[in-house]
Structures are given as C-alpha cells and as structure tokens.
Amino acid sequence: MGSYYYLASQLPYLIYGQTPPMSSSAFKDLAKSLLNPSDAVLLELCGLDPAGKKEGPDGEGPAYADNAPSSGCGFIDHWREWERTLRLNLARYRAQRLKREGGAPVEPPIHPADAVAAALKAAVAVESPLEAELVLDKARWDAIEYLQGINYFDRNTIYAYLLKLLLLERRAAFQVEEGFLEYKSLYASILDRVQSGAEPAGEPK
C-alpha cells in the first residue's frame, strides 16, 4: 500500500453539507489514473451500499442481508460492515415503531455501536423522511472520517474522499427534490385558489 501524497494533498477539503467541488465520477477517473492498478480496482467497491449477496431466486431482496466478501482493504470492509449494521438496525427500529413483523432480513448486529445509535436516532427521533436521511448521512460522514484513520496520504484517504463525494451528491439531490416538492405544493395551492375564485387569474396576454 503506497503513499499518494501528491494526489491527497491536491484535493479540495470537503465539508459536510457543501456543494461537491467535483463529481464522484470525475474524481474516480482522476484517481484511477494516479493509483497503482491493484488500488485503482478497489475504487469500484467504494459505494454507499454494503454490496452484499442479494436474496431470492431472481437476485431480489436486501443487498445487505449477507456480509459482502472481503475486498482486501480493511477500510472498505469496515465501511461495509458499518453501513450494513446501520441498515439492519434501521429496518428493525422502523418495524418496531410501526409494529410490523420481519423488519430486518437477519438479526441486526450490535456493533459498531455508533451505527446502531444512528439508526435509532433516525428511526425514532425524526418525523420527516428527508430529515431522517440527513441524520443518517451525517452519521455516515463521521464514520468515514473515523475509519479513514490518521494516515492522510494512503489509499484509504482516496477511498474515503470518494465516499464523501457520494454523500455530498446525495445531499445535493435531496435539496433539489425538496425544492421541486415545495414548488409543486405552492403551484397547487395557487391553482386551487384561482379555480375557487379566491384570487384573480391575471390578465391574459
């Protein structure tokens, strides 16, 4: 596992909630050209899904029911374990809240503890689905920083950077979706008032 001082030192610093300074695909292309081949291959395994074996005869079902095979990189494996723990516990807590059976495909792990805590907070404390997703993504961001470690110039930094870009892209998509929903709600409200005669429709042009 070599040092990637040049690449890591040139990357813009990422802050949770900011607009992504580049797309995840553009960063992946850049990193592939600068990483050694064995490390570059692992970029394809860096994602926000645990990437486990799917259930069902047609490959359907939760992708996190089973542990994913080892990637050969401790950071990626630990990240997958963290995300899988989060999702399984989230499924259980939401099922308990809705009083449903079979909320998780397997018994949820109890470690890492911060993943379990994040799932509980999102499932119980937050009413808005969007706010719940933001709570989860902030927990993911913190977990990535912790799992990355203190060596800022090895391959883990590059993989963590890609995961953070993916989270920033998710947040940006949420903001666009939220704005569109607000627009639709406002438009529908105005249309209802016009049709009911509460407001004039305006002068024709």
SESE-457626 format. One record per residue (C-alpha): z negated, x negated, y; residue number from 1. Coordinates in nm, 4 decimals. Example, Ala and Ser with C-alpha at 12.3 -4.5 7.8 and 13.67 -1.06 7.14 Angstrom:
2
+----------+----------+----------+-----+
|       zz |       xx |       yy | seq |
+----------+----------+----------+-----+
|  -0.7800 |  -1.2300 |  -0.4500 |   1 |
|  -0.7140 |  -1.3670 |  -0.1060 |   2 |
+----------+----------+----------+-----+
This chain:
205
+----------+----------+----------+-----+
|       zz |       xx |       yy | seq |
+----------+----------+----------+-----+
|   0.0000 |   0.0000 |   0.0000 |   1 |
|   0.1264 |  -0.1857 |   0.3037 |   2 |
|   0.0419 |  -0.1734 |   0.6697 |   3 |
|   0.2505 |   0.0394 |   0.9036 |   4 |
|   0.1101 |  -0.0903 |   1.2286 |   5 |
|   0.4359 |  -0.0645 |   1.4238 |   6 |
|   0.5070 |   0.2963 |   1.3246 |   7 |
|   0.1492 |   0.4207 |   1.3615 |   8 |
|   0.0927 |   0.2502 |   1.6971 |   9 |
|   0.4058 |   0.4079 |   1.8487 |  10 |
|   0.3233 |   0.7667 |   1.7551 |  11 |
|   0.2138 |   1.0075 |   2.0319 |  12 |
|  -0.1514 |   1.1029 |   1.9963 |  13 |
|  -0.1935 |   1.4544 |   1.8585 |  14 |
|  -0.4482 |   1.7049 |   1.9890 |  15 |
|  -0.5158 |   2.0321 |   1.8128 |  16 |
|  -0.3537 |   2.3196 |   1.9989 |  17 |
|  -0.0953 |   2.1156 |   2.1864 |  18 |
|   0.2801 |   2.1705 |   2.1749 |  19 |
|   0.4204 |   1.9476 |   1.8975 |  20 |
|   0.5743 |   1.6335 |   2.0542 |  21 |
|   0.8405 |   1.6351 |   1.7805 |  22 |
|   0.9334 |   1.8494 |   1.4838 |  23 |
|   0.7895 |   1.7727 |   1.1429 |  24 |
|   1.1415 |   1.7285 |   1.0043 |  25 |
|   1.2311 |   1.4752 |   1.2748 |  26 |
|   0.9127 |   1.2811 |   1.2068 |  27 |
|   0.9779 |   1.2870 |   0.8347 |  28 |
|   1.3256 |   1.1424 |   0.8876 |  29 |
|   1.1825 |   0.8696 |   1.1108 |  30 |
|   0.9050 |   0.7825 |   0.8684 |  31 |
|   1.1403 |   0.7691 |   0.5715 |  32 |
|   1.3430 |   0.5004 |   0.7452 |  33 |
|   1.0362 |   0.2820 |   0.8040 |  34 |
|   0.8212 |   0.3324 |   0.4933 |  35 |
|   0.8785 |   0.1450 |   0.1726 |  36 |
|   1.0609 |   0.3602 |  -0.0862 |  37 |
|   0.7560 |   0.4446 |  -0.3003 |  38 |
|   0.5569 |   0.5592 |   0.0026 |  39 |
|   0.8541 |   0.7445 |   0.1543 |  40 |
|   0.8910 |   0.9570 |  -0.1588 |  41 |
|   0.5379 |   1.0891 |  -0.1118 |  42 |
|   0.6315 |   1.2442 |   0.2225 |  43 |
|   0.7879 |   1.5277 |   0.0234 |  44 |
|   0.4467 |   1.6037 |  -0.1261 |  45 |
|   0.2789 |   1.6404 |   0.2124 |  46 |
|   0.2604 |   2.0104 |   0.2884 |  47 |
|   0.0227 |   2.2892 |   0.3789 |  48 |
|   0.0366 |   2.4419 |   0.0295 |  49 |
|  -0.1644 |   2.2987 |  -0.2602 |  50 |
|   0.1605 |   2.2903 |  -0.4630 |  51 |
|   0.0064 |   2.3753 |  -0.7993 |  52 |
|   0.1773 |   2.5280 |  -1.1002 |  53 |
|   0.2831 |   2.8886 |  -1.0445 |  54 |
|   0.1761 |   3.1659 |  -1.2780 |  55 |
|   0.3801 |   3.4284 |  -1.4580 |  56 |
|   0.6954 |   3.4229 |  -1.6697 |  57 |
|   0.9150 |   3.4076 |  -1.3600 |  58 |
|   0.7074 |   3.1462 |  -1.1825 |  59 |
|   0.5339 |   3.4090 |  -0.9731 |  60 |
|   0.1731 |   3.4128 |  -0.8652 |  61 |
|  -0.0514 |   3.1952 |  -0.6502 |  62 |
|   0.0697 |   2.8379 |  -0.6267 |  63 |
|  -0.2937 |   2.7245 |  -0.6182 |  64 |
|  -0.4247 |   2.8752 |  -0.9412 |  65 |
|  -0.3956 |   2.5374 |  -1.1160 |  66 |
|  -0.4625 |   2.1898 |  -0.9900 |  67 |
|  -0.1495 |   2.0074 |  -0.8837 |  68 |
|  -0.0652 |   1.6945 |  -1.0842 |  69 |
|  -0.1778 |   1.3691 |  -0.9285 |  70 |
|   0.0588 |   1.2382 |  -0.6644 |  71 |
|  -0.0522 |   0.8783 |  -0.6969 |  72 |
|  -0.2020 |   0.8909 |  -0.3480 |  73 |
|  -0.5723 |   0.9633 |  -0.3042 |  74 |
|  -0.5264 |   1.1150 |   0.0407 |  75 |
|  -0.2653 |   1.3677 |  -0.0747 |  76 |
|  -0.4639 |   1.4571 |  -0.3869 |  77 |
|  -0.7837 |   1.5105 |  -0.1872 |  78 |
|  -0.5971 |   1.7182 |   0.0688 |  79 |
|  -0.4526 |   1.9402 |  -0.2051 |  80 |
|  -0.7974 |   1.9794 |  -0.3576 |  81 |
|  -0.9434 |   2.0755 |  -0.0181 |  82 |
|  -0.6712 |   2.3319 |   0.0543 |  83 |
|  -0.6921 |   2.4789 |  -0.2953 |  84 |
|  -1.0690 |   2.5179 |  -0.2592 |  85 |
|  -1.0191 |   2.6864 |   0.0772 |  86 |
|  -0.7653 |   2.9364 |  -0.0529 |  87 |
|  -0.9504 |   3.0292 |  -0.3686 |  88 |
|  -1.2763 |   3.0857 |  -0.1840 |  89 |
|  -1.0973 |   3.2777 |   0.0906 |  90 |
|  -0.9456 |   3.5083 |  -0.1716 |  91 |
|  -1.2884 |   3.5659 |  -0.3247 |  92 |
|  -1.4674 |   3.6349 |   0.0044 |  93 |
|  -1.1971 |   3.8718 |   0.1252 |  94 |
|  -1.2053 |   4.0570 |  -0.2064 |  95 |
|  -1.5835 |   4.0858 |  -0.1828 |  96 |
|  -1.5588 |   4.2166 |   0.1699 |  97 |
|  -1.3033 |   4.4792 |   0.0646 |  98 |
|  -1.4974 |   4.5443 |  -0.2576 |  99 |
|  -1.1987 |   4.4608 |  -0.4757 | 100 |
|  -1.1956 |   4.3021 |  -0.8187 | 101 |
|  -0.9881 |   3.9992 |  -0.9121 | 102 |
|  -0.9840 |   3.8404 |  -0.5681 | 103 |
|  -0.9110 |   3.4870 |  -0.6905 | 104 |
|  -0.6845 |   3.3793 |  -0.9799 | 105 |
|  -0.9521 |   3.1358 |  -1.1065 | 106 |
|  -1.3174 |   3.0701 |  -1.0332 | 107 |
|  -1.3278 |   2.9107 |  -0.6862 | 108 |
|  -1.4621 |   2.5536 |  -0.6682 | 109 |
|  -1.7776 |   2.4899 |  -0.4666 | 110 |
|  -1.6607 |   2.1526 |  -0.3351 | 111 |
|  -1.5541 |   2.0362 |  -0.0820 | 112 |
|  -1.8335 |   2.2280 |   0.0896 | 113 |
|  -1.6607 |   2.2361 |   0.4294 | 114 |
|  -1.3609 |   2.4126 |   0.2749 | 115 |
|  -1.5903 |   2.6777 |   0.1268 | 116 |
|  -1.7650 |   2.7212 |   0.4624 | 117 |
|  -1.4334 |   2.7568 |   0.6488 | 118 |
|  -1.3183 |   3.0241 |   0.4043 | 119 |
|  -1.6392 |   3.2210 |   0.4510 | 120 |
|  -1.6203 |   3.1991 |   0.8294 | 121 |
|  -1.2603 |   3.3179 |   0.8383 | 122 |
|  -1.3158 |   3.5991 |   0.5884 | 123 |
|  -1.6376 |   3.7388 |   0.7323 | 124 |
|  -1.6781 |   3.6433 |   1.0965 | 125 |
|  -1.3297 |   3.7036 |   1.2366 | 126 |
|  -1.1753 |   4.0508 |   1.2611 | 127 |
|  -0.8316 |   3.9528 |   1.3945 | 128 |
|  -0.5938 |   3.8112 |   1.1293 | 129 |
|  -0.4460 |   3.5790 |   1.3909 | 130 |
|  -0.7875 |   3.4502 |   1.4954 | 131 |
|  -0.8761 |   3.4001 |   1.1299 | 132 |
|  -0.5670 |   3.1859 |   1.0812 | 133 |
|  -0.6582 |   2.9777 |   1.3860 | 134 |
|  -1.0092 |   2.9246 |   1.2493 | 135 |
|  -0.8623 |   2.8099 |   0.9192 | 136 |
|  -0.6109 |   2.5767 |   1.0817 | 137 |
|  -0.8804 |   2.4101 |   1.2925 | 138 |
|  -1.0806 |   2.3521 |   0.9745 | 139 |
|  -0.7687 |   2.2079 |   0.8118 | 140 |
|  -0.7165 |   1.9761 |   1.1089 | 141 |
|  -1.0735 |   1.8473 |   1.0862 | 142 |
|  -1.0413 |   1.7960 |   0.7112 | 143 |
|  -0.7196 |   1.5962 |   0.7528 | 144 |
|  -0.8871 |   1.3680 |   1.0058 | 145 |
|  -1.1825 |   1.3137 |   0.7752 | 146 |
|  -0.9693 |   1.2493 |   0.4660 | 147 |
|  -0.7442 |   1.0108 |   0.6566 | 148 |
|  -1.0209 |   0.7513 |   0.6801 | 149 |
|  -1.0648 |   0.4736 |   0.9345 | 150 |
|  -0.7689 |   0.2518 |   0.8477 | 151 |
|  -0.5247 |   0.3779 |   1.1105 | 152 |
|  -0.2297 |   0.1683 |   1.0032 | 153 |
|  -0.1817 |   0.2526 |   0.6368 | 154 |
|   0.0296 |   0.5207 |   0.4731 | 155 |
|  -0.2498 |   0.7787 |   0.4913 | 156 |
|  -0.2134 |   0.7833 |   0.8698 | 157 |
|   0.1549 |   0.8669 |   0.8334 | 158 |
|   0.0890 |   1.1457 |   0.5835 | 159 |
|  -0.1933 |   1.2857 |   0.7987 | 160 |
|   0.0344 |   1.2821 |   1.1040 | 161 |
|   0.2947 |   1.4871 |   0.9192 | 162 |
|   0.0342 |   1.7426 |   0.8113 | 163 |
|  -0.0933 |   1.7719 |   1.1684 | 164 |
|   0.2589 |   1.8321 |   1.2961 | 165 |
|   0.2975 |   2.1090 |   1.0400 | 166 |
|  -0.0247 |   2.2685 |   1.1653 | 167 |
|   0.0911 |   2.2452 |   1.5279 | 168 |
|   0.4197 |   2.4092 |   1.4320 | 169 |
|   0.2279 |   2.6906 |   1.2617 | 170 |
|   0.0174 |   2.7452 |   1.5723 | 171 |
|   0.3265 |   2.7490 |   1.7941 | 172 |
|   0.4840 |   3.0097 |   1.5635 | 173 |
|   0.1692 |   3.2231 |   1.5854 | 174 |
|   0.1848 |   3.2117 |   1.9641 | 175 |
|   0.5491 |   3.3190 |   1.9676 | 176 |
|   0.4757 |   3.6009 |   1.7224 | 177 |
|   0.1729 |   3.7137 |   1.9224 | 178 |
|   0.3781 |   3.7204 |   2.2430 | 179 |
|   0.6501 |   3.9244 |   2.0724 | 180 |
|   0.3965 |   4.1745 |   1.9406 | 181 |
|   0.2420 |   4.2099 |   2.2868 | 182 |
|   0.5875 |   4.2666 |   2.4337 | 183 |
|   0.6681 |   4.5341 |   2.1744 | 184 |
|   0.3368 |   4.7068 |   2.2417 | 185 |
|   0.3898 |   4.7020 |   2.6176 | 186 |
|   0.7509 |   4.8212 |   2.5832 | 187 |
|   0.6477 |   5.1069 |   2.3537 | 188 |
|   0.3708 |   5.2084 |   2.5949 | 189 |
|   0.6086 |   5.2170 |   2.8915 | 190 |
|   0.8708 |   5.4064 |   2.6927 | 191 |
|   0.6147 |   5.6671 |   2.5850 | 192 |
|   0.5025 |   5.7213 |   2.9426 | 193 |
|   0.8592 |   5.7555 |   3.0680 | 194 |
|   0.9509 |   6.0006 |   2.7924 | 195 |
|   0.6389 |   6.2048 |   2.8612 | 196 |
|   0.7248 |   6.2210 |   3.2301 | 197 |
|   0.4189 |   6.0214 |   3.3388 | 198 |
|   0.6437 |   5.7672 |   3.5113 | 199 |
|   0.9943 |   5.7871 |   3.6566 | 200 |
|   1.2625 |   5.6180 |   3.4537 | 201 |
|   1.4057 |   5.4438 |   3.7608 | 202 |
|   1.7275 |   5.4777 |   3.9495 | 203 |
|   2.0468 |   5.4466 |   3.7412 | 204 |
|   2.2680 |   5.1530 |   3.8265 | 205 |
+----------+----------+----------+-----+
